[in-house]
């Protein structure tokens, strides 16, 4: 499941005072959500229909929009569920 081509290392912004030693220690590990959890996607049909209708009515081939939802850990702790339930077409400006 580890895809090194897509993985991007993260870093913290520079500051004058560090609370920890920034020198790397130990082996590199993957911090991808699918490394330890089984992801599941749940999409509300109404949201998908709104996004589809907006895409068909839009005159541009490319446009920006937002799909909003919640991320929750399953009760058994083995998986995560992303539930997308809102559509926001965004603003042109």
SULDAUR-V129356 format. One record per helix or strand of 3 or more residues. SS is the DSSP state (a for helix, b for strand). FROM is the first residue (numbers start at 1). TO is the last residue. If there is no record, write none. Layout:
BEGIN
SS FROM TO
SS FROM TO
END
This chain:
BEGIN
a 33 36
b 38 43
a 45 57
b 66 73
b 79 88
END
